[in-house]
Each structure stands twice: as C-alpha cells, then as structure tokens.
C-alpha cells in the first residue's frame, strides 16, 4: 500500500468539513493535502501518484517548483 492513501483520507475529511459548514477546518485540510502531496512526491521511494482527487492543483504545483523523486 503506498503513501497515497493519506491524500484520499484528507480529501474525505475536507469534504465532510465543507458539507458541515466547517470552513476553517476545510481550509486546514486543504493545506494538509498540499503538504502531503509535496512530501510524498519528494520522498525517495515514493511512486508517482496516478490518482485524481481534490489535490490536482498540488501535483501541478509540485511539477512547477521542480520537486522530483530522488533515486
């Protein structure tokens, strides 16, 4: 099981926060998702993620700032 599962969990939590009128929590969870994307992408043994979720922006940001897998 890789590390990508955490992205799905954070997205589910964020969806719950939005649906239950918890805007500050939703914003924090969005930021946590972005941080998770960057850290997973920069980890030496992390596979390139192929899922599509709420954090598509993070993947494009990771590519723009040049975070790559170390081998």
C-alpha positions, -999 to +999 in steps of 0.1 A: +000+000+000+019+032-008+016+065+009-012+079-013-040+067+009-035+097+032-044+120+003-078+102+000-084+104+037-076+141+038-099+147+008-127+128+026-123+148+058-122+180+038-155+171+020-171+164+054-159+197+067-173+216+037-206+197+039-209+205+076-201+242+075-166+240+089-147+264+067-116+268+088-112+230+091-118+227+054-090+252+047-066+235+071-073+201+055-067+216+020-033+228+032-025+195+048-033+178+015-010+201-004+018+194+022+012+157+019+014+158-019+047+176-018+062+154+009+051+122-008+064+134-042+098+143-027+103+110-008+130+089-024+109+057-026+075+073-034+059+061-066+045+088-089+008+092-079-017+083-106-050+091-087-072+120-094-087+138-064-091+172-049-054+179-049-048+181-086-035+216-081-008+203-058+005+179-084+009+207-109+025+229-082+049+201-074+059+199-111+063+237-113+086+240-083+106+211-095+101+186-067+112+152-081+118+118-068+153+110-057+166+077-069 
